[in-house]
């Protein structure tokens, strides 16, 4: 994404020539709006957009989609901001103007990360769907069981009976389609639950 239409058109031309299917954006807000509908891929973003600061776009992107790694580019020599976006997870930084070959090399280097991140995003979405199907009390039970493991401790902590904990536990396992509660715990890191 780049507010400079000539640069955007040039990037699209280069990428199409190499067999990519680029989706160009002229501003950060349009990109953010489209995030839920974009296929996994690699984003190439101008650091200084007309409507949003690049770091703000990067923050929103990283919070919602790990399957879209980010490459940042800019014509300015804003080294502190460039270092900051790399620290925040951008995979590379290109100073404009750059050669077509350099862009293609950076994209080739990013490809293994994209494949890995697609799997991470898939696990996040699965975990969100499973945990989204639970009631508030079931979520409380999952959290308590993941830290305690004992039905009695959970019952005491939530001030409910052991039988109620067992009923919630059975309901949770049914919703997840698992035979052991420990299988649910493996979804926790991807769930985003505190």
Helices and strands as residue ranges (DSSP letters): H 5-17, H 28-34, E 43-46, H 54-64, E 70-74, H 79-87, E 92-95, H 100-132, H 136-147, H 151-158, H 162-176, H 182-185, H 188-191
